[in-house]
Amino acid sequence: MTDKTNETEKTSANFIKTIIEKDLQENKNNSRVHTRFPPEPNGYLHIGHAKSICLNFGLAKEYNGLCNLRFDDTNPTKEEEEYVQSIKEDIRWLGFDWGDREYYASNYFEQLYQYAVRLIEAGKAYICDLTPDETRQYRGTLTQPGKESPFRNRTVEENLDLLGRMRAGEFPDGARTLRAKIDMASPNVNMRDPVMYRILKAPHHRTGDKWCIYPMYDWAHGQCDSIEGITHSICTLEFEAHRPLYDWFIDQLAIFHSRQIEFARLNLNYTVMSKRKLLELVEGGYVNGWNDPRMPTISGLRRRGYTPEAIREFAERIGVAKADSTVDIALLEHCLREDLNKRAPRVMAVLAPLKVIIDNYPEGQVEWLEAENNPEDPAAGARKIPFSREIYIEQDDFREDPPKKFFRLSPGKEIRLKHAYYIKCERVVKDERTGEVIQLHCTYDLQSRGGWTNDGRVVKGTSHWVSAAHAVDAEVRLYEHLFSKEDPGVVKDGADFKDNLNPDSLAVLSGCKVEPGLAEAKAGDRFQFLRQGYFCLDPDTGAGKLVFNRTVSLRDTWSKIEKKTQE
C-alpha cells in the first residue's frame, strides 16, 4: 500500500459512521441502525467478505443496532447448502452472531412475485420474448442508446397472463423474461429495461421445485432490504451504478426505502478475489479445495492458522475507503504476527535434522529442562523439555567451512543450545559415498546449564534442538503466495490468470522432528517454532502423523515499512 493510499484511507475511514451519526441526529428511521450481510451462497467466503462482515456487524454493535444474515439465493444453478453452512461457520469463527435473524431471499419469493404483479398493473413491467442474445443487442452500448423491445407495449392483461403461465412452467428456459419498463435511452445501462425474472427450471436448495421462474439479483436485492427494514444497506462500489435502479423499484412500489452506501472492496496483492476464479482453481485441482491454506478464503486462512482477532484488526486498520486501492498482503501478515506473538506458545522443531552426539554426556541420562512458553505472556508459564546425549539441530546451523559472521556451529566452535548447554563441535562424520555431513560429535560444558556461564566468555550463536530419543516425527508444509505476480488477475493477449500461479507455493517437508509435547496438540492449535515462524496443526493430523502448516514466517516486512514511514 502506498503512502498516498494510506492517507486516503485514514481520511475516509469514518465516512459511513458520519452518515449514520447524521441520520441518528435527525432521528431517521426512529434512530434505528439495522444493517445486513447478504452473501450469495455460491462459494466460500474470502478475506474481502471478512471486511464486509466486520463492517456490517461492527456498525450494528457500535450503534446498538441489529445486523441480519441474509442469503441472496436467487440462482439455484450455482447455489448449494454446503456454501450456506460454510458461510455461517466463517461468520461465527470471526466472532459475530446474527441471533435469530437468519433470512433468505427465497423467503420472499412470493412477496417479490406480488411486487412484480403490482409493477405490471401499473404499466411499469412487461413480458419480453427476446432471446438473451437479442436482449443484449437491443440494450445498446455505453455510447449508444438501446432500442425498445417489440414486446414492450403489451397490455397489462396479456403481461399478467404470460407471467402466470411462466410461473406455471408452460414455457421453456429462456423463452421469456419479465422486464421493468424504464428508459432504453438512459445513459445508465442498468436502467435500460432490466430483466426482473427469467425462466429457470432448476431445483432450489431450499424451495425445491416450487418455482421455475427466479428473480434477478438486481430485482430481489433492494426489495429484500426493504422487507427486512434495513436502514443502511452497505454495498461495495460496483453497486453504485445499480443504486438508481434500486431506488426506482422502491419508489414505484412505494415501500420502505433503505439507504444504500457504497465503499471500496478489498483488493490484496498476490491474490484473486473473484469467486468465479477461486471456483476455477478448486474445480481445476490447482488447489486442494476451498480450505486450502493458500486460498484467500476464510476457511483457508483458518486452516493455515490465522486468528479471527488478526483478521478483525486488519479490517480495522485498512479502514473504509470510497476509492478502490490495493492493500499490501504484508499488512495482513503483520497483523497476524502481532496477534500470534502474544498468544502462540514457543516450542522447538527441527525441520531439516542433523544428529549431534554429545560424547561427554552420560549415556542413558535424561534431564528435564525448564523452558518458558511465551516471553510475551507471563501467565503462559513454563514447560519441561527432555535433554539427552543425542539431539537434532538444523542442518543450516552447521557449516564445515563457515563464512564470515557465521555464528552457528562449525569445527572447533561453540554454540548455545536454547534452554540447555553450550556445546562445541569436535568431529564431523560424513557419508563416505556422497560426502554429505550426517553426524556431529560434540562436547558440552556442564557449567553452562540453562545456556549461560559465569566465566564471561561470549557465545553469539543460539540454536534450537530436540532430543533424538524423545522427538516426535512430523510433516511440515511451507506455504508461499499462491501467485507469483502482484496483480495476478490482470492478464493480456489471451493469457489466463492461472498462468501466474506460483509453482513454489507449497513445499512439503517430511522427517521433521518436534518436541514430544506437541504429540498432544489438537487440530487448529498454533505455535511459534523458534527461529522458524508460526505454525498450526493441520486437520490432516491423525493415526500417529503430525502435520503442521506454516502460518507465517517471522520476517515482518510491513513493520519495517511502518517504522520507516513513522521516521
TILO-91858 format. One record per residue (C-alpha): x, y, z; residue in one letter; chain. Coordinates in steps of 0.1 Angstrom, whole numbers, plus 2048, in hexadecimal, padded with zeros to 3 digits. Layout:
+-----+-----+-----+---+---+
|  xx |  yy |  zz | r | c |
+-----+-----+-----+---+---+
|   X |   Y |   Z | A | A |
...
+-----+-----+-----+---+---+
This chain:
+-----+-----+-----+---+---+
|  xx |  yy |  zz | r | c |
+-----+-----+-----+---+---+
| 800 | 800 | 800 | M | A |
| 80E | 822 | 7F7 | T | A |
| 811 | 83F | 80E | D | A |
| 7F7 | 851 | 7FA | K | A |
| 7DF | 834 | 7FD | T | A |
| 7E6 | 833 | 822 | N | A |
| 7DD | 858 | 825 | E | A |
| 7BD | 854 | 810 | T | A |
| 7B1 | 837 | 826 | E | A |
| 7B9 | 84A | 846 | K | A |
| 7A4 | 868 | 83C | T | A |
| 787 | 854 | 82F | S | A |
| 786 | 839 | 849 | A | A |
| 768 | 846 | 85B | N | A |
| 752 | 853 | 83E | F | A |
| 738 | 838 | 844 | I | A |
| 737 | 840 | 869 | K | A |
| 733 | 865 | 861 | T | A |
| 714 | 85C | 84C | I | A |
| 705 | 846 | 867 | I | A |
| 70B | 85F | 882 | E | A |
| 6FB | 87B | 86E | K | A |
| 6DD | 864 | 868 | D | A |
| 6DB | 85D | 88D | L | A |
| 6DD | 882 | 895 | Q | A |
| 6C0 | 889 | 87D | E | A |
| 6AC | 86C | 88C | N | A |
| 6A9 | 85A | 86B | K | A |
| 69A | 837 | 86D | N | A |
| 691 | 83F | 892 | N | A |
| 6B6 | 840 | 899 | S | A |
| 6BA | 81B | 890 | R | A |
| 6DA | 80C | 881 | V | A |
| 6D3 | 7EC | 86F | H | A |
| 6EC | 7DD | 857 | T | A |
| 6F0 | 7BC | 846 | R | A |
| 70A | 7A5 | 837 | F | A |
| 6FC | 797 | 817 | P | A |
| 712 | 77B | 808 | P | A |
| 708 | 767 | 7E9 | E | A |
| 70D | 742 | 7F3 | P | A |
| 720 | 73A | 7D3 | N | A |
| 743 | 736 | 7E2 | G | A |
| 757 | 739 | 802 | Y | A |
| 75D | 75B | 812 | L | A |
| 77F | 76B | 80D | H | A |
| 793 | 787 | 81F | I | A |
| 780 | 7A1 | 80C | G | A |
| 75F | 795 | 81A | H | A |
| 770 | 795 | 83D | A | A |
| 774 | 7BB | 839 | K | A |
| 74F | 7BE | 831 | S | A |
| 745 | 7A7 | 84E | I | A |
| 75A | 7BC | 867 | C | A |
| 74B | 7DC | 859 | L | A |
| 726 | 7D2 | 85A | N | A |
| 726 | 7BF | 87B | F | A |
| 73E | 7D9 | 88A | G | A |
| 729 | 7F7 | 881 | L | A |
| 70A | 7E6 | 88F | A | A |
| 71C | 7DF | 8B0 | K | A |
| 72B | 802 | 8B3 | E | A |
| 709 | 813 | 8AE | Y | A |
| 6F5 | 7FA | 8C3 | N | A |
| 6E4 | 7ED | 8A4 | G | A |
| 6DE | 7CC | 892 | L | A |
| 6EE | 7BA | 875 | C | A |
| 6DD | 7A0 | 861 | N | A |
| 6EC | 783 | 84F | L | A |
| 6DA | 780 | 82E | R | A |
| 6E3 | 767 | 813 | F | A |
| 6DB | 776 | 7F0 | D | A |
| 6D2 | 754 | 7E2 | D | A |
| 6C3 | 75E | 7C0 | T | A |
| 6D7 | 747 | 7A9 | N | A |
| 6D1 | 722 | 7B1 | P | A |
| 6E9 | 715 | 796 | T | A |
| 707 | 723 | 7AA | K | A |
| 6FC | 721 | 7CE | E | A |
| 700 | 704 | 7E6 | E | A |
| 6F9 | 6FD | 80B | E | A |
| 71E | 6F6 | 810 | E | A |
| 725 | 71A | 809 | Y | A |
| 709 | 725 | 821 | V | A |
| 718 | 711 | 83D | Q | A |
| 73C | 71C | 836 | S | A |
| 731 | 741 | 836 | I | A |
| 720 | 73D | 858 | K | A |
| 73F | 72C | 866 | E | A |
| 756 | 747 | 859 | D | A |
| 741 | 763 | 868 | I | A |
| 740 | 753 | 88A | R | A |
| 765 | 74C | 889 | W | A |
| 76C | 771 | 883 | L | A |
| 759 | 778 | 8A3 | G | A |
| 737 | 784 | 897 | F | A |
| 714 | 777 | 89C | D | A |
| 6F3 | 780 | 88B | W | A |
| 6DD | 772 | 8A6 | G | A |
| 6BB | 767 | 898 | D | A |
| 6BF | 77E | 879 | R | A |
| 6C8 | 764 | 85F | E | A |
| 6B6 | 76B | 83F | Y | A |
| 6B6 | 761 | 81B | Y | A |
| 6AA | 773 | 7FC | A | A |
| 697 | 753 | 7F5 | S | A |
| 682 | 75B | 814 | N | A |
| 674 | 778 | 800 | Y | A |
| 66E | 768 | 7DE | F | A |
| 649 | 76A | 7E1 | E | A |
| 64A | 78E | 7EC | Q | A |
| 663 | 798 | 7D0 | L | A |
| 64B | 787 | 7B7 | Y | A |
| 62E | 79C | 7C4 | Q | A |
| 643 | 7BB | 7C2 | Y | A |
| 64A | 7B2 | 79E | A | A |
| 624 | 7AF | 798 | V | A |
| 620 | 7D2 | 7A6 | R | A |
| 639 | 7E0 | 78E | L | A |
| 628 | 7CF | 770 | I | A |
| 606 | 7DD | 77C | E | A |
| 616 | 800 | 77E | A | A |
| 623 | 7FC | 75A | G | A |
| 647 | 7FB | 767 | K | A |
| 650 | 7D8 | 75D | A | A |
| 64A | 7C1 | 73F | Y | A |
| 651 | 79E | 732 | I | A |
| 66C | 79D | 717 | C | A |
| 671 | 781 | 6FE | D | A |
| 694 | 78C | 6F2 | L | A |
| 6AF | 772 | 6F5 | T | A |
| 6CC | 77A | 70D | P | A |
| 6E2 | 783 | 6EF | D | A |
| 6C7 | 799 | 6E1 | E | A |
| 6C2 | 7AA | 702 | T | A |
| 6E7 | 7B2 | 704 | R | A |
| 6E7 | 7C0 | 6E1 | Q | A |
| 6C8 | 7D6 | 6E8 | Y | A |
| 6D8 | 7E3 | 708 | R | A |
| 6F1 | 7F9 | 6F5 | G | A |
| 714 | 803 | 701 | T | A |
| 723 | 81D | 718 | L | A |
| 723 | 836 | 6FB | T | A |
| 704 | 82B | 6E8 | Q | A |
| 6E0 | 82A | 6F6 | P | A |
| 6CD | 809 | 6F6 | G | A |
| 6AE | 800 | 6E1 | K | A |
| 68C | 7F9 | 6EF | E | A |
| 681 | 7D5 | 6EE | S | A |
| 665 | 7CD | 6D5 | P | A |
| 652 | 7BE | 6F3 | F | A |
| 655 | 7DD | 709 | R | A |
| 631 | 7E8 | 703 | N | A |
| 61E | 7C9 | 70B | R | A |
| 5FF | 7D0 | 71F | T | A |
| 5FD | 7CB | 745 | V | A |
| 5E6 | 7AE | 740 | E | A |
| 5FD | 79C | 728 | E | A |
| 61B | 7A2 | 73E | N | A |
| 609 | 794 | 75D | L | A |
| 5FD | 776 | 74A | D | A |
| 620 | 76E | 73C | L | A |
| 630 | 773 | 75F | L | A |
| 618 | 75A | 76E | G | A |
| 61F | 741 | 752 | R | A |
| 645 | 746 | 757 | M | A |
| 640 | 73E | 77C | R | A |
| 62C | 720 | 773 | A | A |
| 648 | 712 | 75F | G | A |
| 637 | 714 | 73D | E | A |
| 656 | 723 | 72A | F | A |
| 679 | 715 | 727 | P | A |
| 698 | 724 | 736 | D | A |
| 6A2 | 746 | 727 | G | A |
| 682 | 749 | 713 | A | A |
| 675 | 768 | 725 | R | A |
| 680 | 781 | 73F | T | A |
| 66E | 79B | 754 | L | A |
| 67F | 7BD | 74F | R | A |
| 67A | 7DE | 760 | A | A |
| 66E | 7FA | 749 | K | A |
| 685 | 817 | 750 | I | A |
| 69A | 829 | 735 | D | A |
| 6AD | 818 | 719 | M | A |
| 6BF | 839 | 712 | A | A |
| 6CC | 83D | 735 | S | A |
| 6F1 | 844 | 738 | P | A |
| 6F1 | 82B | 754 | N | A |
| 6EE | 809 | 743 | V | A |
| 6E1 | 7FA | 762 | N | A |
| 6C1 | 80E | 75D | M | A |
| 6BB | 801 | 739 | R | A |
| 69E | 7EA | 741 | D | A |
| 6B0 | 7D2 | 757 | P | A |
| 6A5 | 7AE | 75A | V | A |
| 692 | 7A7 | 77B | M | A |
| 689 | 782 | 776 | Y | A |
| 697 | 766 | 760 | R | A |
| 68A | 743 | 75A | I | A |
| 6A1 | 72A | 76A | L | A |
| 694 | 707 | 770 | K | A |
| 6AD | 6FD | 78A | A | A |
| 6A8 | 6F1 | 7AE | P | A |
| 6B0 | 709 | 7C9 | H | A |
| 6C4 | 6FE | 7E8 | H | A |
| 6A7 | 70B | 7FF | R | A |
| 687 | 70D | 7EA | T | A |
| 68D | 6EE | 7D5 | G | A |
| 678 | 6ED | 7B5 | D | A |
| 65E | 706 | 7C2 | K | A |
| 66A | 721 | 7AA | W | A |
| 676 | 720 | 786 | C | A |
| 67A | 746 | 783 | I | A |
| 694 | 758 | 798 | Y | A |
| 699 | 77C | 7A0 | P | A |
| 6B9 | 78D | 794 | M | A |
| 6D1 | 79A | 7AE | Y | A |
| 6CA | 7BE | 7A6 | D | A |
| 6A5 | 7B9 | 7AA | W | A |
| 6A7 | 7A6 | 7CA | A | A |
| 6C2 | 7B8 | 7DD | H | A |
| 6B3 | 7DA | 7E4 | G | A |
| 690 | 7CC | 7EC | Q | A |
| 69F | 7B3 | 804 | C | A |
| 6B0 | 7CF | 816 | D | A |
| 68F | 7E2 | 817 | S | A |
| 67B | 7C3 | 824 | I | A |
| 694 | 7BF | 841 | E | A |
| 694 | 7E4 | 84A | G | A |
| 6B9 | 7E8 | 843 | I | A |
| 6C2 | 80C | 84A | T | A |
| 6E5 | 80D | 83C | H | A |
| 6EC | 7F6 | 81E | S | A |
| 712 | 7F5 | 81C | I | A |
| 71F | 7E9 | 7FA | C | A |
| 740 | 7E8 | 7E7 | T | A |
| 747 | 802 | 7CC | L | A |
| 73C | 7ED | 7AF | E | A |
| 718 | 7F2 | 7BB | F | A |
| 719 | 817 | 7B9 | E | A |
| 70D | 817 | 795 | A | A |
| 6F1 | 800 | 79F | H | A |
| 6E4 | 817 | 7BA | R | A |
| 6CD | 82C | 7A3 | P | A |
| 6BD | 80B | 798 | L | A |
| 6B7 | 800 | 7BC | Y | A |
| 6A9 | 823 | 7C4 | D | A |
| 692 | 821 | 7A6 | W | A |
| 683 | 7FF | 7B1 | F | A |
| 67E | 80C | 7D5 | I | A |
| 66E | 82C | 7C9 | D | A |
| 656 | 81B | 7B1 | Q | A |
| 64B | 802 | 7CC | L | A |
| 64A | 81E | 7E7 | A | A |
| 659 | 807 | 801 | I | A |
| 673 | 80D | 81D | F | A |
| 693 | 81D | 80E | H | A |
| 6B4 | 810 | 81C | S | A |
| 6D2 | 828 | 818 | R | A |
| 6ED | 818 | 802 | Q | A |
| 711 | 822 | 809 | I | A |
| 72E | 815 | 7F4 | E | A |
| 751 | 80F | 7FF | F | A |
| 771 | 802 | 7EE | A | A |
| 774 | 7DC | 7EE | R | A |
| 794 | 7CD | 7FB | L | A |
| 7AF | 7C5 | 7E1 | N | A |
| 7CF | 7B3 | 7EC | L | A |
| 7EE | 7AF | 7D8 | N | A |
| 7F9 | 78B | 7CF | Y | A |
| 7D5 | 781 | 7D2 | T | A |
| 7B5 | 77E | 7BD | V | A |
| 793 | 786 | 7CE | M | A |
| 77B | 77B | 7B3 | S | A |
| 766 | 75D | 7BF | K | A |
| 764 | 752 | 79B | R | A |
| 78A | 750 | 799 | K | A |
| 78D | 740 | 7BB | L | A |
| 774 | 726 | 7B0 | L | A |
| 788 | 720 | 790 | E | A |
| 7A7 | 719 | 7A6 | L | A |
| 793 | 700 | 7BB | V | A |
| 782 | 6EE | 79F | E | A |
| 7A2 | 6ED | 78A | G | A |
| 7B6 | 6DD | 7A6 | G | A |
| 7CF | 6FA | 7A8 | Y | A |
| 7C8 | 6FB | 7CE | V | A |
| 7BC | 6E0 | 7E6 | N | A |
| 799 | 6EE | 7EB | G | A |
| 78A | 70E | 7F8 | W | A |
| 79D | 70B | 819 | N | A |
| 7BF | 706 | 80A | D | A |
| 7D6 | 71C | 820 | P | A |
| 7E2 | 72F | 801 | R | A |
| 7BF | 73B | 7F9 | M | A |
| 7B3 | 75D | 805 | P | A |
| 793 | 74D | 812 | T | A |
| 78A | 751 | 836 | I | A |
| 78A | 72B | 83A | S | A |
| 7AD | 72A | 829 | G | A |
| 7BB | 744 | 840 | L | A |
| 7AC | 733 | 85E | R | A |
| 7BC | 712 | 854 | R | A |
| 7DD | 723 | 84E | R | A |
| 7DC | 730 | 872 | G | A |
| 7CF | 754 | 86F | Y | A |
| 7BC | 761 | 88D | T | A |
| 79B | 773 | 88C | P | A |
| 7AA | 78F | 8A1 | E | A |
| 7C5 | 795 | 887 | A | A |
| 7AC | 797 | 86B | I | A |
| 796 | 7AF | 87E | R | A |
| 7B4 | 7C4 | 886 | E | A |
| 7BE | 7C4 | 861 | F | A |
| 79B | 7CF | 858 | A | A |
| 79C | 7EB | 871 | E | A |
| 7BF | 7F7 | 866 | R | A |
| 7B7 | 7F9 | 840 | I | A |
| 798 | 80D | 848 | G | A |
| 77B | 814 | 830 | V | A |
| 784 | 827 | 811 | A | A |
| 76F | 836 | 7F5 | K | A |
| 789 | 830 | 7DA | A | A |
| 797 | 80E | 7CE | D | A |
| 7BA | 806 | 7D8 | S | A |
| 7D0 | 7E7 | 7DE | T | A |
| 7DC | 7DE | 800 | V | A |
| 7FD | 7CE | 806 | D | A |
| 7F9 | 7AB | 813 | I | A |
| 817 | 7B2 | 82A | A | A |
| 7FF | 7C7 | 83F | L | A |
| 7E8 | 7A9 | 844 | L | A |
| 806 | 794 | 84E | E | A |
| 812 | 7AF | 865 | H | A |
| 7F1 | 7AF | 878 | C | A |
| 7F3 | 78A | 87B | L | A |
| 817 | 78A | 888 | R | A |
| 80E | 7A5 | 8A2 | E | A |
| 7F1 | 78F | 8AE | D | A |
| 803 | 76E | 8AE | L | A |
| 821 | 77D | 8BF | N | A |
| 80B | 783 | 8DD | K | A |
| 7F9 | 762 | 8DE | R | A |
| 80D | 746 | 8CD | A | A |
| 822 | 72F | 8E4 | P | A |
| 847 | 72C | 8DA | R | A |
| 853 | 709 | 8D2 | V | A |
| 871 | 6FA | 8C1 | M | A |
| 86E | 6E8 | 8A0 | A | A |
| 88A | 6DD | 889 | V | A |
| 880 | 6DD | 864 | L | A |
| 8A0 | 6CF | 855 | A | A |
| 8AF | 6B9 | 870 | P | A |
| 8D4 | 6B4 | 875 | L | A |
| 8DD | 69C | 891 | K | A |
| 8F5 | 6A8 | 8AC | V | A |
| 905 | 690 | 8C5 | I | A |
| 912 | 6A0 | 8E5 | I | A |
| 92F | 689 | 8ED | D | A |
| 935 | 694 | 911 | N | A |
| 911 | 693 | 91A | Y | A |
| 908 | 674 | 92F | P | A |
| 8F7 | 658 | 91A | E | A |
| 8D4 | 651 | 925 | G | A |
| 8D0 | 671 | 938 | Q | A |
| 8B2 | 688 | 932 | V | A |
| 8AE | 6AB | 940 | E | A |
| 88D | 6BD | 940 | W | A |
| 895 | 6E2 | 93B | L | A |
| 87E | 6FF | 940 | E | A |
| 874 | 714 | 922 | A | A |
| 85D | 732 | 923 | E | A |
| 83E | 72F | 90E | N | A |
| 83A | 753 | 902 | N | A |
| 850 | 770 | 90E | P | A |
| 834 | 788 | 903 | E | A |
| 81B | 777 | 91A | D | A |
| 827 | 771 | 93E | P | A |
| 807 | 75E | 946 | A | A |
| 811 | 744 | 92C | A | A |
| 829 | 735 | 944 | G | A |
| 844 | 71B | 93B | A | A |
| 848 | 6F7 | 930 | R | A |
| 861 | 6DB | 934 | K | A |
| 875 | 6CF | 916 | I | A |
| 88C | 6B1 | 915 | P | A |
| 8B1 | 6B3 | 90E | F | A |
| 8C6 | 695 | 907 | S | A |
| 8E7 | 68A | 8F8 | R | A |
| 8DA | 68A | 8D4 | E | A |
| 8C8 | 6A7 | 8C6 | I | A |
| 8BD | 6B6 | 8A5 | Y | A |
| 8C6 | 6D9 | 899 | I | A |
| 8BF | 6EA | 877 | E | A |
| 8D6 | 6E1 | 85B | Q | A |
| 8D9 | 706 | 853 | D | A |
| 8E7 | 70C | 877 | D | A |
| 907 | 6FB | 86D | F | A |
| 922 | 704 | 854 | R | A |
| 942 | 6F1 | 84F | E | A |
| 952 | 70F | 83E | D | A |
| 93E | 72C | 84D | P | A |
| 93D | 74E | 83C | P | A |
| 945 | 76E | 850 | K | A |
| 92B | 777 | 86A | K | A |
| 91D | 754 | 86B | F | A |
| 915 | 750 | 890 | F | A |
| 908 | 72C | 890 | R | A |
| 91A | 70C | 894 | L | A |
| 93B | 704 | 882 | S | A |
| 959 | 6EE | 889 | P | A |
| 969 | 6FA | 8AA | G | A |
| 94E | 714 | 8B0 | K | A |
| 934 | 717 | 8CB | E | A |
| 90E | 71F | 8CA | I | A |
| 8F4 | 722 | 8E5 | R | A |
| 8D8 | 709 | 8E4 | L | A |
| 8B8 | 71B | 8EE | K | A |
| 8AE | 714 | 912 | H | A |
| 8CA | 6FA | 914 | A | A |
| 8F0 | 6FC | 912 | Y | A |
| 90E | 708 | 8FE | Y | A |
| 91B | 6EE | 8E6 | I | A |
| 93B | 6ED | 8D2 | K | A |
| 940 | 6DB | 8B1 | C | A |
| 95C | 6C2 | 8B3 | E | A |
| 958 | 6AB | 896 | R | A |
| 944 | 6A8 | 875 | V | A |
| 937 | 688 | 867 | V | A |
| 92F | 686 | 842 | K | A |
| 91F | 66E | 82A | D | A |
| 93C | 65C | 819 | E | A |
| 92A | 65B | 7F8 | R | A |
| 91B | 67E | 7F5 | T | A |
| 931 | 692 | 80D | G | A |
| 912 | 69F | 81E | E | A |
| 914 | 6A8 | 843 | V | A |
| 8FE | 68F | 855 | I | A |
| 909 | 692 | 879 | Q | A |
| 91C | 6A9 | 891 | L | A |
| 92F | 69F | 8B1 | H | A |
| 930 | 6BA | 8CB | C | A |
| 938 | 6C1 | 8EF | T | A |
| 923 | 6D5 | 907 | Y | A |
| 92C | 6EC | 924 | D | A |
| 91C | 6E0 | 944 | L | A |
| 91F | 702 | 953 | Q | A |
| 90A | 712 | 938 | S | A |
| 8E8 | 702 | 942 | R | A |
| 8CC | 718 | 937 | G | A |
| 8E1 | 726 | 91B | G | A |
| 8F7 | 73D | 930 | W | A |
| 919 | 73E | 942 | T | A |
| 929 | 754 | 95C | N | A |
| 94C | 754 | 94C | D | A |
| 945 | 772 | 936 | G | A |
| 94A | 760 | 914 | R | A |
| 934 | 76B | 8F8 | V | A |
| 921 | 753 | 8E1 | V | A |
| 90D | 766 | 8C7 | K | A |
| 8FB | 749 | 8B7 | G | A |
| 8DC | 739 | 8C5 | T | A |
| 8CB | 71B | 8B5 | S | A |
| 8AB | 709 | 8BC | H | A |
| 8AC | 6E3 | 8BF | W | A |
| 898 | 6C4 | 8CA | V | A |
| 8A2 | 6A5 | 8DC | S | A |
| 8A6 | 688 | 8C3 | A | A |
| 898 | 66E | 8DA | A | A |
| 879 | 683 | 8E2 | H | A |
| 872 | 696 | 8C2 | A | A |
| 851 | 690 | 8AF | V | A |
| 851 | 68D | 889 | D | A |
| 83D | 6A7 | 876 | A | A |
| 835 | 6B2 | 853 | E | A |
| 838 | 6D8 | 84E | V | A |
| 828 | 6EB | 831 | R | A |
| 838 | 70B | 828 | L | A |
| 821 | 723 | 815 | Y | A |
| 829 | 741 | 800 | E | A |
| 813 | 758 | 7EB | H | A |
| 7FC | 745 | 7D4 | L | A |
| 805 | 75D | 7B8 | F | A |
| 827 | 769 | 7AE | S | A |
| 81A | 78A | 79F | K | A |
| 80E | 7A7 | 7B4 | E | A |
| 7EF | 7AC | 79E | D | A |
| 7E7 | 788 | 792 | P | A |
| 7C5 | 791 | 786 | G | A |
| 7D2 | 7AA | 76C | V | A |
| 7DA | 797 | 74C | V | A |
| 7DF | 7A1 | 728 | K | A |
| 7DF | 792 | 705 | D | A |
| 7CA | 773 | 70E | G | A |
| 7DF | 769 | 72C | A | A |
| 7CE | 759 | 749 | D | A |
| 7D0 | 763 | 76E | F | A |
| 7DB | 740 | 776 | K | A |
| 7FB | 746 | 762 | D | A |
| 805 | 75B | 780 | N | A |
| 803 | 73E | 799 | L | A |
| 822 | 73B | 7AF | N | A |
| 831 | 718 | 7A9 | P | A |
| 842 | 71B | 7CB | D | A |
| 823 | 724 | 7DF | S | A |
| 826 | 703 | 7F3 | L | A |
| 844 | 6EF | 7FF | A | A |
| 83E | 6D0 | 814 | V | A |
| 85A | 6C6 | 82C | L | A |
| 859 | 6A3 | 83A | S | A |
| 86F | 695 | 856 | G | A |
| 86D | 6B4 | 86B | C | A |
| 872 | 6B0 | 891 | K | A |
| 85E | 6C3 | 8AB | V | A |
| 85C | 6C4 | 8D1 | E | A |
| 84A | 6A7 | 8E0 | P | A |
| 82F | 6BD | 8F0 | G | A |
| 822 | 6C5 | 8CD | L | A |
| 814 | 6A2 | 8CA | A | A |
| 7F8 | 6AE | 8E1 | E | A |
| 7EF | 6CC | 8CB | A | A |
| 7CC | 6CE | 8BB | K | A |
| 7C4 | 6D8 | 897 | A | A |
| 7C4 | 6FE | 895 | G | A |
| 7DD | 703 | 8B2 | D | A |
| 7F6 | 71E | 8A9 | R | A |
| 81B | 720 | 8B3 | F | A |
| 83A | 734 | 8AD | Q | A |
| 856 | 71C | 8A2 | F | A |
| 874 | 72F | 8AF | L | A |
| 887 | 740 | 893 | R | A |
| 870 | 730 | 879 | Q | A |
| 84F | 742 | 87A | G | A |
| 82B | 73C | 885 | Y | A |
| 81B | 71B | 87E | F | A |
| 7F9 | 70B | 882 | C | A |
| 7F0 | 6E6 | 887 | L | A |
| 7DD | 6DC | 867 | D | A |
| 7BD | 6C7 | 868 | P | A |
| 7CF | 6AD | 853 | D | A |
| 7E1 | 6A3 | 873 | T | A |
| 7D7 | 680 | 87E | G | A |
| 7E2 | 65C | 882 | A | A |
| 803 | 665 | 892 | G | A |
| 80B | 67F | 878 | K | A |
| 80F | 6A4 | 881 | L | A |
| 80B | 6BD | 865 | V | A |
| 813 | 6E2 | 86A | F | A |
| 80C | 6FF | 853 | N | A |
| 822 | 71D | 854 | R | A |
| 80B | 739 | 85B | T | A |
| 824 | 755 | 855 | V | A |
| 849 | 75A | 858 | S | A |
| 859 | 76F | 873 | L | A |
| 866 | 789 | 859 | R | A |
| 84F | 7A7 | 85A | D | A |
| 855 | 7BE | 83D | T | A |
| 837 | 7D4 | 846 | W | A |
| 845 | 7DE | 868 | S | A |
| 864 | 7EB | 856 | K | A |
| 84F | 7FF | 83E | I | A |
| 83A | 80C | 85A | E | A |
| 858 | 816 | 86F | K | A |
| 868 | 827 | 851 | K | A |
| 848 | 83A | 84A | T | A |
| 846 | 846 | 86E | Q | A |
| 86A | 852 | 86D | E | A |
+-----+-----+-----+---+---+
